[in-house]
Amino acid sequence: MSSSCGFTRFEFAVVVVIAALLGGILLERLTFYQEAAEHARFESELQTFKTGLQLRMAELISANREHDLRQLTSENPARWLDKPPSAFAGEYPAQPEPGLWYYDSNSRELVYVPVSTRFLVTTERRRPLQLRFHVVITGQPVLAPGGRVEGLAGIALDAAPSFQWL
């Protein structure tokens, strides 16, 4: 009776298949977590711009300059902040770089170009994929002496088109 000390080809093939499966799962998880980190950074930076917009609106209202609110729809959002996020690259270029924010002065939109789009769902057809935001001022009728007038209801950065990061 002789005992074999090595692997048979079948055992070796099983080990290789298991190692490949584990490697594939590891790479998939790594991709997922990289995109989750990008999503978290994106949300944080978007919130910074939204907060800057709200503060700028509050400044104008407290200075009794509500009539200047409309100009926020055409301003570069970096102007609302003391210091823009490090990923803000300025004016929108011909070849936008993924992972950066831009201001497109032609469309008057704040633009983010994502690095990873595997878990991002949008109706956007542009390449590279871009998440675009514009300032929307909403009004509401207010009863004033002499009748109803359009009053300020709110201001927001709205996504155009809509998107969902899964």
N, C-alpha and C positions, 0 to 999 in steps of 0.2 A: 504494500500500500504506500503510494507516494502522495505527499501532500503538496499542494500548490501554494506558493507564497505570494504570488502576484495577482493582479487583477486580470480577469478575462476581458476580452474585447467588449462583451455585452455590459459588464459591470462598469467599464471605463466609459462606454457610450451613455449609460444611465447617469453617471456622475457629471459628464459634460452637459447633458440636457438639463439636469437640475441646476448646475452652475449658470447656464445660459438663462434659464427662467428667472433665477434669483437676480442676476445682473439686469435683465430687462425690467423687472419690477423695481429694482433700485433706481434705474435711470428714469422710469416713468414717475416715480415719487419725487425724484430730484427736480424734474421738469415742473411738476405740479407745485412744489414748494418755491421754486424760483419765480414762477408766475404769480403765486400768492404774495410773495414779497414785493414784486413789482406793483401788484394791485394795491397793496397796503400803502406803498409810497405814493402812488397815483392819487389815492383817496385823500391822503394827508395833504398833498400839495394842492389838490382841488379845493379842499376845505380852507386852506390858507388864502386862496384867491376869493372864495366866497366870503370869508370873514373880512378881507380887505374891502370888498364891495359894500358889505353891510356897514363897516366903519366909515367909508367914504360917504355913503348915503346919510348916515347920522351926522357927520360933519356939516354937510350941506343943509340939512334940515335945521340943525342947531344954529347955523349962521343965517337962517331965514332965506336960504337960496334954493328952495325947492325947484324953482324954474330951471336950475342948472342940472337937475337930475338926468334929463334927456341926453346930455352930452356923455354920460357914463356908457351909453350904448355904443359910442364910437371911440372910447379911450382904450389905450393899451392897459390891460389889467395890472401890469407891473407898476404902474404909476400909483396904484392904490396901496402899495406895500412899502414899508421902510426898506426892506431888502427882499427881492424876489427869491423864490426857491433856487437852489443851486442848479436844478435841472431846467431853468428857464433860459433859453438860448436867444431870445430877442425876436427880431423880425423873421417871418416865415420865409425860408429859402426855397430855391428851385428844387433842391434835393434834401428834404428834411431827414434828420438823423433819428433813428428809433431811440426811445427812452427820454426824449426831451420835449419841453413845452415851447410853443412859439405863439406869436401874435400875428395873425394874418390881417394886415391893414386893409386889404381889398375887400374881404368879406366881413371884416370887423369881428373876428372870432378868435377865441383862445383855442389853441390846437395842441393836443397831446398825440404823439406818435408812439404807440406801444411797441415794446421789444418782442414780446411773446403774445400770440393771439389764439393759442390753442383753446383756452377756456373763455374766450371773449365772443359774445354773440351781438351782432349789429347788422343793420341793413346797409351800412356803408359799403360802397363798391370801389372806392378809390384805393389805389395801391401806391405807397404803403398805406395800410389801414390807419385812419386818423379819427380821433375822438374830438369833436368840435363843440365849443360852448359859446353862447352869445348872451348878452345882457337883455333881460326882458323886464320891462316895467309894467306892472299891472295897475289898473285904476279901478275906482269904484265911485258910483254916484254919491255926491255929498250935498246935503241940503244947505244952501247958502242964501243970504239975502238976495232976492231977485230970481230965485229958482235953483234948480239943480246944476251942479258943476261936476266935472270929472276930478276926483281927488286921488291921491296916492294910496294904493292898497299894499304894494310891496315891490320888491326888486329881487331878481334872482339870476343866477347863471344857469341857463337851460342847455341841455345836451341836444345837439341837432346833427345827425339823427340819434335816436335813442339807442342805448346799448345795455348789455347786462354782462357782468363778469361772473362766471359760474364758480 
